Amino acid sequence: MALWQLYALSVALVSSCVASSSSSSYHTAVAPPQDLQISDPGLLGSLDIEWKPPPNVQAFNECTVKYKFEYRNTGDRDWKVIFTRKLKFRVGFDLSRTAEVKVQTLLEGRCTDDVEVQSDWIYATFQVPLQGKLESEVQNFHCIYHDWEYLKCTWQPSLLAPRGVHYGLYYWYEGLDHAAQCDDYIQDHGINIGCMLQNLSQAEYKDLSICVNGSVAATLLRPLYVTLRLHNLAKPSPPKQLGVSMSASEQLHVAWSPPGAETPPQCLEYEVQLAEDQGEAKATWASVSTQMETALTITRANQSRISCVRVRARTNIFCADQGFWSEWTQECFSVSRKEDKQLFILVPVILSLSSSFIICMLIGQCKKRSPAGKPLHALVGC
């Protein structure tokens, strides 16, 4: 076969493959979802996101149609990602910033030769009308979930807050029909500066949406919106029943009990620190262990007279991303030195000898005072 014929055949084969590939790509292209919308049901930052399927979705009955849904607040570096076959989601946002969402269609199955085909993205944003200046928002908002029993949140009035301002805290989590208001406020000179929320076990491991709003006549104050996760705010009480003892080999055995209350014992880790008396030098605390067990054996570093151990607890990585340490529980153990032991033995001996000497002296004095010829046993009262 002539060279020009081989060249023509090669060109024809390549053209055929390209055409076939283009035809296949054309037939498996998928459109993005339609009518992406964001609505606010009045749940303090939990927004409803919904969309409609692409117009040609019925043509792909041999494929699975899914959606990749991503969302974040303006200013966040990362998107939160959800893969789903649903057409509606409710997710939490910080309403003080713009909410951003995007969705694309994912197609995979026989109609795509089991290759995932992705559509273009569609986008939507949402921003609540913000009233008042940024400086009119409350400051230093802080919450702690004590013993997994109650949430204590505190704040400070804004720099622009006028006299007579009234602050209210509102909250919502999945399971409540509507947003609820705090009914146990912490006050300072008649102004609400905090709130105690009880019975929140149903909100654990869910988004807890909170709004702190201020109101006063003729002044607009900006509300504060936050979304919390209770398990990441937990602070347990100190460990209980800390005991320290020493073995014959002069090893310290330390044991304690979990804090109790509603704190799940399997969700705790403990830090153990040791301080040993260095004579005239001030003892310093050194971390010995971070563990989930409630007992530990410590080899003493020196022959110090006094060893002190303290233990504290916090939520471990299996139950939370972070948490607060409890206060310390402390116990000291006194170890007698050899010279102390010798002194302990000598003191009774010396006291016994001294007592015998004093008795003999008294008897001698009584003999001197007794009349001649009178028996000694009659001298009662000497």
Beta strands, then each sheet from edge to edge (+ up, - down):
strand 1: 34-39
strand 2: 46-52
strand 3: 63-73
strand 4: 80-84
strand 5: 88-92
strand 6: 99-109
strand 7: 117-118
strand 8: 122-126
strand 9: 139-146
strand 10: 150-156
strand 11: 166-172
strand 12: 180-181
strand 13: 185-188
strand 14: 191-198
strand 15: 208-215
strand 16: 224-228
strand 17: 234-235
strand 18: 240-246
strand 19: 251-257
strand 20: 268-276
strand 21: 286-291
strand 22: 295-299
strand 23: 306-315
strand 24: 329-334
sheet 1: 1+ 2- 5+
sheet 2: 4+ 3- 6+ 7-
sheet 3: 4+ 3- 6+ 8-
sheet 4: 13+ 14- 10+ 9- 17-
sheet 5: 12+ 11- 15+ 16-
sheet 6: 18+ 19- 22+
sheet 7: 21+ 20- 23+ 24-
end
